[in-house]
Structure formats: C-alpha cells, structure tokens
Amino acid sequence: MDKSFKNNRKGGKPIYLALILLIATIVFLFLPRAVKGTNLWVDVAFYTITDIGFLVALILGIKTKNKPIVLFSVLLNGALFIGVTIFIYLLLVVIGIAGPN
C-alpha cells in the first residue's frame, strides 16, 4: 500500500506544478497595479517563462502512466497555455500601439 501512495504522489507533480504556476501568474497579474511605473516588457518576460512552465508541466503529465492525471494535466495545462499565450499576444499588441518608451 505504501508503494501505491508513492506512485500517486509522483504522478501528481505536473498538476502541482500547474497549480503553482497558476497562482504565480494570478499574483503577478495584480502586481503592476501595486507597483507603479513597471515596464510591460517585464510582464511579457514573466508570462513567457510561465508559459514555458505550462509546456513542461504538460510534457510531464503526458509521461505519467496514470490516465486520469494525463487527462487532467492535458486539459488544465492546455487551457492555461492557450490563455497565457493569448494574454502575451495582447500585451505585445498594447506595447505596439503605445510605441517605444
């Protein structure tokens, strides 16, 4: 019974990684409001790094043998990856409209 618990815990790492990245993304979303004068390129860099993290979590989720974790990981990380990518695109559009600083 102890081995099965370790296997379930090991298989949940992609989900934990996705949730940690989601919390970091939400916290960083409200950070520029608290700190005035931040550059939008910092946001683009941070969200790009978290986007790469969602891809890593997606790959780790696909490599697990547990089918529910694979399904949940693909759905969660896929949705978050697409959402953050769209948000990065919109930030880049805002930077393009605003012009160089």
C-alpha positions as CSV (number, residue, x, y, z in Angstrom):
1,M,0.0,0.0,0.0
2,D,2.9,2.3,0.7
3,K,4.2,1.9,-2.9
4,S,0.8,2.8,-4.4
5,F,0.8,6.1,-2.4
6,K,4.2,7.0,-3.6
7,N,3.2,6.3,-7.2
8,N,0.1,8.5,-6.9
9,R,2.2,11.3,-5.3
10,K,4.8,11.1,-8.0
11,G,2.2,11.2,-10.8
12,G,0.7,14.4,-9.3
13,K,3.8,16.5,-9.9
14,P,2.6,18.0,-13.2
15,I,-0.7,19.1,-11.5
16,Y,1.1,20.6,-8.6
17,L,3.5,22.5,-11.0
18,A,0.5,23.8,-13.0
19,L,-1.3,25.0,-9.9
20,I,1.9,26.7,-8.6
21,L,2.3,28.4,-12.0
22,L,-1.3,29.4,-12.0
23,I,-1.0,31.0,-8.5
24,A,2.2,32.8,-9.5
25,T,0.5,34.1,-12.7
26,I,-2.5,35.4,-10.8
27,V,-0.3,37.1,-8.2
28,F,1.9,38.7,-10.9
29,L,-1.3,39.9,-12.7
30,F,-2.1,42.2,-9.9
31,L,1.5,43.2,-9.1
32,P,1.8,46.1,-11.6
33,R,-1.2,47.8,-10.0
34,A,0.5,47.8,-6.6
35,V,3.9,48.9,-8.0
36,K,3.6,51.9,-10.3
37,G,5.8,52.5,-13.3
38,T,6.6,48.9,-14.2
39,N,7.6,48.2,-17.7
40,L,5.3,45.9,-19.8
41,W,8.3,44.0,-21.1
42,V,8.8,42.6,-17.6
43,D,5.3,41.3,-17.7
44,V,5.9,39.8,-21.2
45,A,9.1,38.1,-20.0
46,F,7.4,36.7,-16.8
47,Y,4.4,35.3,-18.7
48,T,6.6,33.8,-21.3
49,I,8.5,32.0,-18.6
50,T,5.3,30.7,-17.0
51,D,4.1,29.7,-20.5
52,I,7.2,27.6,-20.9
53,G,6.5,26.1,-17.4
54,F,3.0,25.1,-18.5
55,L,4.5,23.3,-21.5
56,V,6.9,21.5,-19.2
57,A,4.0,20.5,-16.9
58,L,2.1,19.3,-20.0
59,I,5.0,17.1,-21.1
60,L,5.5,15.7,-17.6
61,G,1.8,15.0,-17.4
62,I,1.8,13.1,-20.7
63,K,4.8,11.0,-19.5
64,T,2.9,9.7,-16.4
65,K,1.2,6.3,-16.6
66,N,-1.9,7.3,-14.6
67,K,-4.7,8.0,-17.2
68,P,-6.8,10.5,-15.0
69,I,-3.7,12.5,-14.3
70,V,-2.8,12.5,-18.0
71,L,-6.3,13.7,-19.0
72,F,-6.5,16.3,-16.3
73,S,-3.0,17.5,-17.0
74,V,-3.6,17.8,-20.7
75,L,-6.8,19.7,-20.2
76,L,-5.6,22.0,-17.5
77,N,-2.2,22.8,-19.0
78,G,-3.6,23.1,-22.5
79,A,-6.2,25.6,-21.4
80,L,-3.7,27.6,-19.3
81,F,-1.1,27.6,-22.0
82,I,-3.6,28.9,-24.6
83,G,-4.9,31.5,-22.2
84,V,-1.5,32.8,-21.2
85,T,-0.3,32.8,-24.8
86,I,-3.4,35.0,-25.8
87,F,-2.6,37.3,-22.9
88,I,1.0,37.6,-24.0
89,Y,-0.2,38.4,-27.5
90,L,-2.5,41.1,-26.2
91,L,0.3,42.6,-24.1
92,L,2.5,42.8,-27.2
93,V,-0.3,44.5,-29.1
94,V,-0.5,47.1,-26.3
95,I,3.2,47.6,-26.5
96,G,3.0,48.0,-30.3
97,I,0.1,50.5,-30.0
98,A,1.8,52.6,-27.3
99,G,5.1,52.8,-29.2
100,P,8.6,52.8,-27.9
101,N,9.3,54.3,-24.5
